[in-house]
């Protein structure tokens, strides 16, 4: 399956920014467009983990059409590549909503269930886009 040959040992175990640089350096050398797309996917995922949300969304959107919509990829589990990328775009928007509201506008009702009163997201773009994406996949 696509991707199995790219299960390389991950250096910089505790540094997302170093892994971003590492995946970028591998990607620019890669001649095969599908392998390069998978490396860029892994780089975008590290951007998400590092909190570089705008960069992550940009990279995910650039690579989402490198594989046919039904093409299978093995990445921890077996996924259709397009669904895997969409999942991570949704997750990125979810994190944006979390950062803007739960962290950036924290109050005594933030992140408590049931969500009500001052706990309701005031900046809704991230959470609304996440809902749209997760509803599709």
Secondary structure, DSSP 8 states (H G I E B T S, - for coil): -BTGGG-----STT-HHHHHHHHHHHHHH--SHHHHHHHHHHHHHHHHHTT-HHHHHHHHHHHTTSS-TT-EEESSSEEEHHHHHHHHHHHHHHHHHIIIIIITT--TTTT-SS--GGGS-SS-HHHHHHHHHHHH-
